[in-house]
């Protein structure tokens, strides 16, 4: 385990898992994407055997499939924007910027200061690629962005919102509505059927707090839903026998990925 990993506790520590998942996907000759940055960063972070019980074939597949689906959603939204701005909330060691390179792309990675300290050891800022050390719930980050119209902005929250309580999520969305009305917001949630599985994360010091009852609960928070996709119905070839269960509503709704617009 590296000194960097020793700096991490609670929710930030989960980035060791997701970074390894993308690194292992890169090592897979039939992987969904190439990601040499994840491989290099994962090697730097090292591995603690305490994390073995949180990592396996299905968790690796889930994190890789989720990353690839977010990639596709972001790419689709920025493809025809002349000067797009992407803001990744709770970015961890996301390397999405490098996977989605395009001309005039501006990118902000936002995460807690201790996470940004580690990123700064591994990654570097450029004129178009910046890091902000703050919680997504510290709304001052909204004043630190380059000037863009909301239609040019894509906000990403991958694997983040479930660590906040419902009231905090509602406040975040409300503030973003006020500041970026009409912007694209792409995020994932876990359903109430995931509550039992989530107990395991408490041992990592990263308890989940927001379990969504239904899609209407999300819509009432002030977003226009464009698309909803069940994680477990993506790339069925990666789920083994579990793919036979995805028609069950409680399995299908365990993890959902939303593409939305922030309502004015």
Buried (B, 14 or more C-beta within 10 A) or exposed (E): BBEBBEEBEEBBBBBBBBBBBBBBBBEEEEBBBEBEBBBBBBEBBBBEEEBEEBBEEEBBBBBBBBBBBBBBBBBBBBEEBEBBBBBBBBBBBBBBBBBBEEEEBBBBBBBBEEBBBBBEEBBEEEEBBBBBBBBBEEBEBBEEBEEBEBEBBBBBBBBBBBBBEBEBBBBBBBBBBEBBBBBBBBBBBBBBBBEEEBEEBEEBEBBBBBBBEEBEBBBEBBBEEBEBBBBBBBBEEBBEEEBEEBEEEEBBBBBBBBBBBBEE
